[in-house]
Amino acid sequence: MKQKILIAVLTLTMAAGAAAAHNGGAEGGRGGEGLRDGGDLLVSTSGTVYVVRASASTANTYELVGISSTGSTLFTVNLGSSATHFELSGSNLLSVSGTTDSAGAVSSTITARSGSTGAVVWTRTLAGRISSLTPFNGGTYAVVTVPATTSGGTATRSLVAIGNDGTVLWTVAL
């Protein structure tokens, strides 16, 4: 009887260890060293992989790396101290940064980088906070919230369609 209990305990321990290793030690199958350094892999339709990683040469800085489907490094771009999240839209890699000025006005800037070189191809600043980017054929939809300007006021939300060249195609209040 003691031998059966011992075998059962060992089996459960090994199964739990294998599950934790498979999931990167994190709940829900997310985590691990690579994800902590900036985010998930993005893969283009051609098989190019994009990943944000911690810089090996400079402490507390991050890099965007493009890797071809054959495993060669296409580019490495220094991102500074921000482990920016990117969204792939067409041939662009989009990131969002937000600011609040001294008067309390919130704005967000979308930066588009070339998927082949990592170079900045355009930027677009919108009034408000961008809460999501969703690519579509020809551009990206952005959900933008502008906080209330007065105490007790109401925030406004909009859906903004942005072309792959950075132009605002249209805006609809939500």
C-alpha positions as CSV (number, residue, x, y, z in Angstrom):
1,M,0.0,0.0,0.0
2,K,2.8,2.4,0.9
3,Q,4.5,1.7,-2.4
4,K,1.4,2.5,-4.4
5,I,1.0,5.8,-2.6
6,L,4.6,6.7,-3.2
7,I,4.3,5.8,-6.9
8,A,1.1,7.9,-7.1
9,V,2.8,10.9,-5.4
10,L,5.8,10.7,-7.7
11,T,3.6,10.4,-10.8
12,L,1.6,13.5,-9.8
13,T,4.7,15.5,-9.0
14,M,6.3,14.6,-12.4
15,A,3.1,15.5,-14.3
16,A,2.9,18.9,-12.5
17,G,6.5,19.6,-13.3
18,A,6.1,18.7,-16.9
19,A,3.0,20.9,-17.2
20,A,4.8,23.8,-15.6
21,A,7.8,23.4,-17.9
22,H,5.5,23.2,-21.0
23,N,3.7,26.4,-19.9
24,G,6.8,28.3,-19.1
25,G,6.0,28.1,-15.4
26,A,3.1,30.6,-15.8
27,E,-0.6,30.2,-15.6
28,G,-2.6,29.9,-18.8
29,G,0.4,28.7,-20.8
30,R,2.0,32.2,-21.1
31,G,5.2,33.4,-19.6
32,G,8.8,32.2,-19.7
33,E,12.0,34.1,-20.3
34,G,11.2,35.4,-23.8
35,L,7.7,36.7,-23.0
36,R,8.9,38.5,-19.9
37,D,11.3,40.5,-22.1
38,G,8.7,42.2,-24.2
39,G,6.0,40.1,-25.7
40,D,4.8,37.3,-27.9
41,L,6.2,36.5,-31.4
42,L,4.5,38.2,-34.3
43,V,4.7,36.2,-37.6
44,S,4.0,37.7,-41.0
45,T,2.3,35.8,-43.8
46,S,5.8,35.3,-45.4
47,G,7.0,33.7,-42.2
48,T,9.1,36.6,-41.0
49,V,9.2,36.6,-37.1
50,Y,9.3,39.8,-35.0
51,V,10.2,39.7,-31.4
52,V,11.1,42.3,-28.7
53,R,13.9,41.1,-26.5
54,A,16.1,42.5,-23.7
55,S,19.4,43.9,-25.2
56,A,22.4,41.7,-24.5
57,S,24.8,44.6,-24.7
58,T,23.0,47.4,-22.8
59,A,21.2,47.0,-19.4
60,N,17.5,47.9,-19.1
61,T,17.1,48.4,-22.9
62,Y,15.1,46.5,-25.5
63,E,15.4,45.6,-29.1
64,L,13.0,44.8,-31.9
65,V,14.4,41.9,-34.0
66,G,13.2,40.8,-37.4
67,I,14.1,37.2,-38.3
68,S,13.5,35.7,-41.8
69,S,11.7,32.4,-42.4
70,T,15.1,30.9,-43.1
71,G,16.5,32.0,-39.7
72,S,18.6,35.0,-40.7
73,T,18.4,38.2,-38.8
74,L,16.9,40.9,-41.0
75,F,17.3,43.8,-38.6
76,T,17.8,44.7,-34.9
77,V,16.4,48.1,-33.7
78,N,17.2,49.6,-30.3
79,L,13.9,50.6,-28.6
80,G,15.4,52.2,-25.5
81,S,14.0,51.4,-22.1
82,S,10.5,50.5,-23.2
83,A,9.5,46.9,-23.9
84,T,7.0,48.1,-26.4
85,H,4.2,45.8,-27.7
86,F,3.8,45.7,-31.4
87,E,0.8,44.9,-33.7
88,L,1.4,43.7,-37.3
89,S,-0.7,45.5,-39.8
90,G,0.1,44.9,-43.5
91,S,3.8,45.4,-43.8
92,N,4.0,47.7,-40.8
93,L,4.8,47.0,-37.1
94,L,2.7,49.4,-35.0
95,S,3.4,50.5,-31.5
96,V,1.5,53.0,-29.3
97,S,2.9,55.5,-26.7
98,G,0.9,57.8,-24.6
99,T,1.5,61.2,-23.0
100,T,-0.4,63.6,-20.7
101,D,0.6,67.3,-20.9
102,S,0.7,69.7,-18.0
103,A,-3.0,70.7,-18.6
104,G,-4.1,67.0,-18.3
105,A,-4.7,66.5,-22.1
106,V,-4.1,62.9,-23.1
107,S,-2.7,61.9,-26.5
108,S,-1.4,58.7,-28.1
109,T,1.1,58.3,-30.9
110,I,1.2,55.4,-33.2
111,T,4.6,54.6,-34.6
112,A,4.8,52.4,-37.7
113,R,8.0,50.6,-38.4
114,S,8.9,48.8,-41.7
115,G,8.5,45.0,-41.4
116,S,11.6,44.6,-43.7
117,T,14.0,47.1,-42.1
118,G,12.6,48.1,-38.7
119,A,12.9,51.8,-39.7
120,V,10.1,54.3,-38.7
121,V,7.9,54.9,-41.8
122,W,5.3,57.1,-40.2
123,T,3.8,58.4,-36.9
124,R,0.3,59.6,-36.2
125,T,-0.7,61.4,-33.0
126,L,-4.4,61.2,-31.9
127,A,-6.1,63.1,-29.0
128,G,-7.0,60.5,-26.4
129,R,-5.9,57.1,-25.2
130,I,-5.7,54.3,-27.7
131,S,-7.0,51.2,-25.9
132,S,-6.7,48.8,-28.9
133,L,-5.4,48.4,-32.4
134,T,-7.0,45.9,-34.8
135,P,-5.6,45.4,-38.3
136,F,-7.8,45.2,-41.3
137,N,-7.1,44.9,-45.0
138,G,-5.7,48.3,-45.9
139,G,-5.0,49.7,-42.4
140,T,-5.8,49.5,-38.7
141,Y,-8.8,50.3,-36.5
142,A,-8.0,52.2,-33.3
143,V,-10.3,52.6,-30.3
144,V,-9.6,56.0,-28.8
145,T,-11.0,57.3,-25.5
146,V,-10.7,61.0,-24.7
147,P,-11.1,61.6,-20.9
148,A,-13.6,64.1,-19.6
149,T,-12.2,67.6,-19.5
150,T,-14.2,68.5,-16.3
151,S,-14.9,66.8,-13.1
152,G,-18.1,64.8,-13.5
153,G,-17.9,65.1,-17.3
154,T,-18.2,62.2,-19.7
155,A,-15.3,60.6,-21.7
156,T,-15.8,60.1,-25.4
157,R,-14.9,57.0,-27.4
158,S,-14.3,56.8,-31.1
159,L,-13.3,54.2,-33.7
160,V,-10.6,55.6,-36.0
161,A,-9.6,53.9,-39.2
162,I,-6.0,54.6,-40.1
163,G,-4.6,53.6,-43.5
164,N,-1.3,51.7,-43.9
165,D,0.3,55.0,-44.9
166,G,-0.8,56.7,-41.6
167,T,-3.6,58.8,-42.9
168,V,-6.9,58.9,-40.9
169,L,-9.5,57.4,-43.2
170,W,-12.5,58.1,-41.0
171,T,-13.7,58.5,-37.4
172,V,-17.0,57.3,-35.9
173,A,-18.2,58.1,-32.3
174,L,-18.9,55.0,-30.2
